[in-house]
């Protein structure tokens, strides 16, 4: 899936399921075998845990939640704006989000309160 597959069916599916999967993929659907879907969900849950964030990423994430801009984060942490942007990019990738709003939403649902 990470390499761009539109779906994933196990090789022992019957012809009806195979043809339905091909039709679904051709029309923009994402055909997934239940076993593969379950594994993808487990993997996603495993990668979306606060434990996998570095201390720096966690600090930056908490500052994003507080509404700080990259310039403000950089000034407080004595980092360049480019460094903060790079940290944010890695953070978004680890969380499976695409921007700071999604990261903040994720954080409010998944992080314990700030000590």
VEXLO-824158 format. One record per residue (C-alpha): x, y, z; residue number from 0; residue in one letter. Coordinates in pm, 1 decimal, decimal comma. Example, Ala and Ser with C-alpha at 12.3 -4.5 7.8 and 13.67 -1.06 7.14 Angstrom:
% VEXLO-824158
u	v	w	i	aa
1230,0	-450,0	780,0	0	A $
1367,0	-106,0	714,0	1	S $
//
This chain:
% VEXLO-824158
u	v	w	i	aa
0,0	0,0	0,0	0	X $
284,2	238,6	81,3	1	X $
424,4	176,0	-266,6	2	X $
99,9	286,1	-431,9	3	X $
-117,4	-26,0	-454,8	4	X $
-487,6	49,2	-487,5	5	X $
-587,1	-256,3	-289,5	6	X $
-473,7	-597,4	-173,2	7	X $
-647,2	-930,6	-211,6	8	X $
-519,5	-1264,5	-84,0	9	X $
-435,4	-1507,0	-365,5	10	X $
-688,6	-1766,8	-253,0	11	X $
-997,6	-1547,4	-309,3	12	X $
-1262,5	-1682,9	-541,1	13	X $
-1320,4	-1548,9	-892,7	14	X $
-1622,5	-1340,9	-785,3	15	X $
-1420,6	-1159,9	-517,3	16	X $
-1129,0	-1112,6	-756,3	17	X $
-1347,8	-959,3	-1029,1	18	X $
-1529,5	-741,6	-775,3	19	X $
-1191,2	-621,8	-647,1	20	X $
-1072,0	-536,4	-997,5	21	X $
-1394,2	-345,5	-1067,8	22	X $
-1365,2	-162,0	-735,3	23	X $
-1003,2	-61,8	-802,3	24	X $
-1092,3	54,2	-1154,4	25	X $
-1358,0	288,7	-1016,1	26	X $
-1141,6	433,5	-738,4	27	X $
-1229,5	187,2	-463,1	28	X $
-982,1	15,0	-234,5	29	X $
-1041,3	-359,8	-232,4	30	X $
-886,3	-518,7	77,0	31	X $
-906,0	-869,1	211,8	32	X $
-1033,4	-859,6	570,8	33	X $
-710,8	-1017,6	697,4	34	X $
-501,7	-747,9	525,3	35	X $
-731,1	-470,2	648,2	36	X $
-691,2	-595,5	1005,9	37	X $
-312,6	-605,6	972,7	38	X $
-301,9	-252,4	827,5	39	X $
-509,9	-125,3	1118,6	40	X $
-278,8	-294,1	1371,3	41	X $
27,7	-145,4	1201,3	42	X $
-128,2	200,6	1190,4	43	X $
-219,7	181,0	1558,8	44	X $
133,4	71,3	1643,6	45	X $
288,5	367,0	1461,1	46	X $
47,2	622,8	1604,4	47	X $
158,0	608,0	1963,9	48	X $
319,5	887,6	2162,9	49	X $
593,4	642,4	2265,6	50	X $
738,3	652,6	1914,1	51	X $
790,1	1028,9	1921,3	52	X $
1126,5	1170,3	2018,5	53	X $
1138,3	1409,3	2311,2	54	X $
1196,8	1695,8	2066,4	55	X $
901,9	1592,2	1845,9	56	X $
677,4	1565,8	2149,8	57	X $
784,6	1912,9	2267,1	58	X $
721,0	2059,6	1920,5	59	X $
382,7	1883,5	1903,0	60	X $
279,2	2032,5	2236,3	61	X $
382,9	2376,8	2109,9	62	X $
175,7	2323,1	1794,1	63	X $
-123,2	2237,8	2013,4	64	X $
-59,9	2562,5	2202,6	65	X $
-93,6	2749,8	1872,0	66	X $
272,7	2842,8	1828,8	67	X $
405,7	2918,1	1479,5	68	X $
724,0	2758,3	1344,8	69	X $
905,1	3089,2	1402,1	70	X $
792,3	3100,1	1765,9	71	X $
886,0	2735,1	1819,7	72	X $
1227,7	2797,2	1664,8	73	X $
1290,0	3103,5	1880,8	74	X $
1201,9	2920,0	2201,2	75	X $
1403,3	2607,8	2114,3	76	X $
1689,0	2806,2	1957,6	77	X $
1639,2	2636,6	1620,4	78	X $
1615,7	2775,4	1270,0	79	X $
1276,7	2790,0	1104,9	80	X $
1404,6	2526,1	857,1	81	X $
1491,2	2290,4	1144,3	82	X $
1145,6	2331,6	1294,1	83	X $
988,9	2266,3	953,3	84	X $
1197,4	1948,7	922,2	85	X $
1096,3	1829,2	1269,5	86	X $
731,2	1898,4	1187,5	87	X $
761,1	1696,6	865,0	88	X $
899,7	1395,0	1051,5	89	X $
635,2	1438,0	1319,4	90	X $
351,1	1445,7	1063,8	91	X $
487,2	1134,0	897,5	92	X $
507,0	943,4	1227,8	93	X $
152,6	1045,3	1316,9	94	X $
13,1	973,4	971,0	95	X $
-116,1	1330,0	926,8	96	X $
-51,2	1597,4	665,9	97	X $
-55,0	1927,1	853,9	98	X $
-33,7	2097,5	1191,7	99	X $
-410,8	2110,5	1238,7	100	X $
-438,5	1733,0	1201,0	101	X $
-136,4	1690,3	1429,5	102	X $
-301,5	1906,9	1696,8	103	X $
-626,1	1711,3	1668,9	104	X $
-431,4	1385,8	1698,1	105	X $
-245,7	1516,4	2002,3	106	X $
-558,2	1624,2	2188,2	107	X $
-698,4	1273,1	2146,5	108	X $
-383,3	1070,6	2209,7	109	X $
-143,3	1255,0	2440,9	110	X $
-171,8	1260,8	2815,8	111	X $
-211,5	1606,5	2970,0	112	X $
101,4	1819,5	2974,3	113	X $
289,5	1763,4	3304,0	114	X $
//
